[in-house]
Amino acid sequence: MRYVVIGTIVSMLGVVVSMLLWGVQQAYFLPGIVGFICLAVSMLLSGALVSGDRMRANFATETTAGRHERHRVMTRALLLAVPNLIIAIIAYTLYS
């Protein structure tokens, strides 16, 4: 829950900064960038972008502690991405 709140605060600040820098029509710009970066990090850490062979090899060679750390970071990045993407979509539909 903490990371959803942090993501919401970051997205609101991103909207304000985007409005100050580029105007109301570009209010979605910074929250969208932050959301897509966090989503890309989450996808990379989840293994969604690799083949099954590579996923199995990674699973066999990593430790349990490393797997838990990777899963924890992946989940947190996703929780940061969701509010940013939602606010970016809302700002895009309202101001464009």
N, CA, C and O of each residue as an XYZ file, in Angstrom:
384
protein
N       0.824     -1.196      0.000
C       0.000      0.000      0.000
C       0.862      1.251      0.000
O       0.495      2.265     -0.593
N       1.992      1.178      0.657
C       2.875      2.334      0.743
C       3.378      2.740     -0.643
O       3.502      3.931     -0.930
N       3.667      1.761     -1.502
C       4.210      2.066     -2.817
C       3.145      2.603     -3.767
O       3.463      3.352     -4.690
N       1.903      2.234     -3.555
C       0.818      2.816     -4.339
C       0.664      4.294     -3.978
O       0.460      5.129     -4.858
N       0.758      4.614     -2.699
C       0.665      6.012     -2.257
C       1.855      6.809     -2.786
O       1.688      7.937     -3.249
N       3.050      6.234     -2.721
C       4.234      6.915     -3.253
C       4.082      7.131     -4.754
O       4.421      8.200     -5.262
N       3.577      6.127     -5.468
C       3.355      6.266     -6.903
C       2.335      7.346     -7.221
O       2.496      8.081     -8.195
N       1.293      7.450     -6.415
C       0.285      8.487     -6.624
C       0.864      9.872     -6.388
O       0.586     10.797     -7.151
N       1.657     10.025     -5.350
C       2.286     11.319     -5.073
C       3.248     11.699     -6.194
O       3.270     12.848     -6.637
N       4.040     10.738     -6.649
C       4.984     11.003     -7.745
C       4.233     11.386     -9.013
O       4.659     12.286     -9.738
N       3.123     10.713     -9.287
C       2.370     11.027    -10.495
C       1.724     12.409    -10.421
O       1.685     13.128    -11.420
N       1.222     12.781     -9.260
C       0.640     14.122     -9.113
C       1.703     15.203     -9.270
O       1.468     16.224     -9.916
N       2.874     14.974     -8.676
C       3.974     15.927     -8.867
C       4.402     15.973    -10.329
O       4.741     17.037    -10.846
N       4.388     14.823    -10.993
C       4.738     14.773    -12.416
C       3.762     15.565    -13.263
O       4.167     16.242    -14.207
N       2.487     15.487    -12.938
C       1.480     16.261    -13.672
C       1.724     17.753    -13.480
O       1.675     18.519    -14.442
N       1.983     18.164    -12.256
C       2.217     19.587    -11.979
C       3.468     20.081    -12.696
O       3.449     21.147    -13.311
N       4.547     19.322    -12.622
C       5.789     19.731    -13.288
C       5.609     19.742    -14.798
O       6.110     20.647    -15.466
N       4.908     18.763    -15.351
C       4.653     18.740    -16.793
C       3.826     19.940    -17.223
O       4.074     20.529    -18.275
N       2.843     20.300    -16.405
C       2.027     21.463    -16.736
C       2.844     22.745    -16.691
O       2.643     23.641    -17.512
N       3.766     22.838    -15.734
C       4.600     24.031    -15.646
C       5.605     24.114    -16.792
O       5.863     25.199    -17.314
N       6.169     22.977    -17.184
C       7.196     22.982    -18.226
C       6.629     23.049    -19.636
O       7.121     23.818    -20.462
N       5.587     22.243    -19.930
C       5.122     22.115    -21.297
C       3.689     22.547    -21.511
O       3.222     22.534    -22.650
N       2.985     22.920    -20.495
C       1.599     23.354    -20.651
C       0.620     22.250    -20.305
O       0.999     21.113    -20.025
N      -0.650     22.619    -20.333
C      -1.712     21.707    -19.919
C      -1.851     20.535    -20.889
O      -2.194     19.431    -20.467
N      -1.593     20.750    -22.168
C      -1.758     19.686    -23.150
C      -0.750     18.549    -22.974
O      -0.988     17.447    -23.467
N       0.345     18.782    -22.300
C       1.372     17.763    -22.076
C       1.431     17.315    -20.615
O       2.480     16.872    -20.149
N       0.324     17.426    -19.894
C       0.300     17.085    -18.464
C       0.537     15.601    -18.213
O       0.911     15.221    -17.103
N       0.333     14.774    -19.197
C       0.493     13.325    -19.047
C       1.932     12.867    -19.255
O       2.241     11.703    -19.001
N       2.804     13.732    -19.700
C       4.135     13.352    -20.177
C       5.006     12.705    -19.093
O       5.421     11.559    -19.263
N       5.292     13.385    -18.008
C       6.162     12.838    -16.958
C       5.565     11.636    -16.225
O       6.286     10.667    -15.987
N       4.284     11.654    -15.858
C       3.739     10.445    -15.234
C       3.775      9.241    -16.179
O       3.982      8.110    -15.738
N       3.578      9.481    -17.457
C       3.651      8.396    -18.423
C       5.050      7.817    -18.532
O       5.217      6.600    -18.606
N       6.052      8.679    -18.543
C       7.435      8.211    -18.625
C       7.801      7.412    -17.374
O       8.369      6.324    -17.474
N       7.478      7.946    -16.205
C       7.782      7.244    -14.954
C       7.045      5.910    -14.904
O       7.618      4.902    -14.489
N       5.793      5.894    -15.319
C       5.007      4.666    -15.317
C       5.583      3.617    -16.250
O       5.673      2.447    -15.880
N       5.979      4.016    -17.460
C       6.537      3.048    -18.400
C       7.915      2.554    -17.976
O       8.253      1.396    -18.223
N       8.712      3.401    -17.347
C      10.015      2.952    -16.843
C       9.829      1.926    -15.726
O      10.491      0.888    -15.721
N       8.936      2.212    -14.785
C       8.686      1.257    -13.697
C       8.081     -0.036    -14.224
O       8.401     -1.116    -13.728
N       7.208      0.062    -15.226
C       6.626     -1.127    -15.826
C       7.688     -1.956    -16.547
O       7.667     -3.184    -16.471
N       8.610     -1.301    -17.242
C       9.689     -2.009    -17.932
C      10.605     -2.717    -16.932
O      11.024     -3.851    -17.165
N      10.910     -2.053    -15.827
C      11.740     -2.682    -14.789
C      11.027     -3.909    -14.229
O      11.649     -4.950    -14.017
N       9.738     -3.786    -13.991
C       8.974     -4.908    -13.465
C       8.935     -6.066    -14.460
O       9.049     -7.226    -14.065
N       8.775     -5.762    -15.735
C       8.756     -6.813    -16.757
C      10.111     -7.492    -16.875
O      10.183     -8.712    -17.021
N      11.178     -6.719    -16.815
C      12.513     -7.310    -16.903
C      12.803     -8.226    -15.721
O      13.354     -9.314    -15.891
N      12.433     -7.786    -14.536
C      12.709     -8.581    -13.345
C      11.806     -9.802    -13.217
O      12.175    -10.784    -12.572
N      10.636     -9.747    -13.822
C       9.734    -10.896    -13.736
C      10.147    -12.009    -14.678
O       9.751    -13.158    -14.486
N      10.926    -11.695    -15.679
C      11.325    -12.697    -16.657
C      10.344    -12.830    -17.790
O      10.398    -13.812    -18.531
N       9.454    -11.885    -17.953
C       8.442    -11.951    -18.996
C       9.026    -11.746    -20.391
O       8.376    -12.069    -21.385
N      10.225    -11.221    -20.474
C      10.815    -10.900    -21.771
C      11.854    -11.911    -22.222
O      12.555    -11.664    -23.203
N      11.976    -13.039    -21.536
C      12.971    -14.045    -21.917
C      12.258    -15.339    -22.298
O      11.080    -15.531    -21.995
N      12.990    -16.212    -22.964
C      12.408    -17.485    -23.384
C      12.289    -18.444    -22.198
O      12.815    -18.182    -21.116
N      11.601    -19.537    -22.420
C      11.421    -20.524    -21.368
C      12.721    -21.175    -20.946
O      12.923    -21.460    -19.765
N      13.619    -21.415    -21.920
C      14.923    -21.996    -21.587
C      15.712    -21.082    -20.665
O      16.290    -21.536    -19.678
N      15.735    -19.802    -20.986
C      16.487    -18.836    -20.187
C      15.851    -18.698    -18.811
O      16.559    -18.582    -17.811
N      14.528    -18.710    -18.752
C      13.835    -18.599    -17.466
C      14.163    -19.790    -16.576
O      14.416    -19.619    -15.383
N      14.162    -20.996    -17.143
C      14.477    -22.190    -16.377
C      15.924    -22.164    -15.891
O      16.211    -22.556    -14.760
N      16.839    -21.697    -16.754
C      18.250    -21.609    -16.359
C      18.447    -20.589    -15.243
O      19.200    -20.830    -14.299
N      17.777    -19.467    -15.353
C      17.882    -18.457    -14.298
C      17.310    -18.975    -12.985
O      17.874    -18.733    -11.918
N      16.205    -19.677    -13.062
C      15.571    -20.219    -11.859
C      16.471    -21.256    -11.189
O      16.540    -21.325     -9.962
N      17.157    -22.060    -11.998
C      18.000    -23.121    -11.448
C      19.278    -22.588    -10.819
O      19.823    -23.214     -9.910
N      19.766    -21.442    -11.285
C      21.054    -20.951    -10.807
C      20.964    -19.880     -9.735
O      21.968    -19.576     -9.090
N      19.778    -19.295     -9.525
C      19.700    -18.252     -8.511
C      19.328    -18.834     -7.155
O      18.716    -19.897     -7.060
N      19.708    -18.121     -6.125
C      19.422    -18.573     -4.766
C      17.999    -18.180     -4.376
O      17.367    -17.355     -5.037
N      17.519    -18.766     -3.326
C      16.181    -18.438     -2.839
C      16.110    -16.990     -2.375
O      15.118    -16.302     -2.617
N      17.172    -16.525     -1.702
C      17.198    -15.123     -1.244
C      17.212    -14.172     -2.438
O      16.536    -13.144     -2.416
N      17.968    -14.501     -3.468
C      18.004    -13.671     -4.669
C      16.666    -13.639     -5.380
O      16.257    -12.595     -5.887
N      15.980    -14.771     -5.423
C      14.666    -14.852     -6.051
C      13.657    -14.011     -5.292
O      12.851    -13.306     -5.899
N      13.697    -14.079     -3.964
C      12.770    -13.273     -3.154
C      13.050    -11.783     -3.319
O      12.118    -10.983     -3.393
N      14.321    -11.407     -3.375
C      14.685     -9.991     -3.574
C      14.213     -9.500     -4.944
O      13.677     -8.398     -5.055
N      14.409    -10.303     -5.976
C      13.980     -9.929     -7.331
C      12.461     -9.798     -7.384
O      11.936     -8.866     -7.994
N      11.763    -10.719     -6.754
C      10.300    -10.660     -6.734
C       9.799     -9.440     -5.958
O       8.815     -8.811     -6.346
N      10.474     -9.116     -4.874
C      10.080     -7.955     -4.059
C      10.251     -6.657     -4.847
O       9.368     -5.800     -4.838
N      11.391     -6.516     -5.529
C      11.641     -5.307     -6.324
C      10.668     -5.236     -7.498
O      10.176     -4.158     -7.830
N      10.388     -6.380     -8.129
C       9.451     -6.426     -9.241
C       8.061     -5.962     -8.803
O       7.418     -5.176     -9.499
N       7.605     -6.444     -7.662
C       6.286     -6.073     -7.162
C       6.221     -4.589     -6.812
O       5.231     -3.917     -7.099
N       7.273     -4.092     -6.196
C       7.288     -2.665     -5.837
C       7.317     -1.775     -7.072
O       6.658     -0.736     -7.101
N       8.069     -2.166     -8.085
C       8.107     -1.382     -9.323
C       6.738     -1.378     -9.990
O       6.313     -0.358    -10.532
N       6.052     -2.504     -9.956
C       4.712     -2.565    -10.534
C       3.729     -1.700     -9.756
O       2.885     -1.027    -10.347
N       3.841     -1.717     -8.427
C       2.958     -0.891     -7.610
C       3.232      0.597     -7.810
O       2.324      1.412     -7.649
N       4.452      0.962     -8.154
C       4.759      2.357     -8.478
C       4.251      2.720     -9.874
O       3.862      3.862    -10.115
N       4.253      1.753    -10.792
C       3.872      2.026    -12.173
C       2.371      2.240    -12.336
O       1.949      3.098    -13.112
N       1.571      1.479    -11.620
C       0.123      1.502    -11.834
C      -0.491      2.886    -11.604
O      -1.215      3.356    -12.482
N      -0.247      3.560    -10.487
C      -0.861      4.890    -10.326
C      -0.341      5.903    -11.341
O      -1.089      6.771    -11.791
N       0.934      5.798    -11.704
C       1.482      6.720    -12.687
C       0.804      6.543    -14.039
O       0.473      7.530    -14.696
N       0.596      5.313    -14.459
C      -0.060      5.072    -15.743
C      -1.526      5.481    -15.708
O      -2.044      6.018    -16.687
N      -2.195      5.231    -14.591
C      -3.602      5.632    -14.480
C      -3.736      7.149    -14.532
O      -4.603      7.662    -15.239
N      -2.901      7.871    -13.804
C      -2.951      9.336    -13.814
C      -2.566      9.874    -15.190
O      -3.144     10.861    -15.645
N      -1.607      9.248    -15.853
C      -1.220      9.685    -17.201
C      -2.378      9.506    -18.179
O      -2.612     10.374    -19.020
N      -3.101      8.402    -18.084
C      -4.252      8.177    -18.966
C      -5.362      9.176    -18.668
O      -5.984      9.708    -19.588
N      -5.610      9.431    -17.397
C      -6.642     10.406    -17.026
C      -6.257     11.800    -17.510
O      -7.096     12.514    -18.058
N      -5.006     12.197    -17.315
C      -4.548     13.519    -17.759
C      -4.613     13.622    -19.280
O      -4.957     14.677    -19.813
N      -4.287     12.544    -19.981
C      -4.346     12.563    -21.437
C      -5.777     12.741    -21.934
O      -6.025     13.506    -22.866
N      -6.716     12.036    -21.311
C      -8.095     12.149    -21.768
C      -8.734     13.492    -21.376
O      -9.600     13.998    -22.090
N      -8.312     14.059    -20.258
C      -8.898     15.335    -19.834
C      -8.333     16.524    -20.601
O      -9.082     17.436    -20.953
N      -7.037     16.534    -20.865
C      -6.384     17.735    -21.384
C      -6.022     17.666    -22.855
O      -5.577     18.669    -23.414
N      -6.192     16.532    -23.499
C      -5.841     16.476    -24.930
C      -7.049     16.580    -25.808
O      -6.926     16.549    -27.033
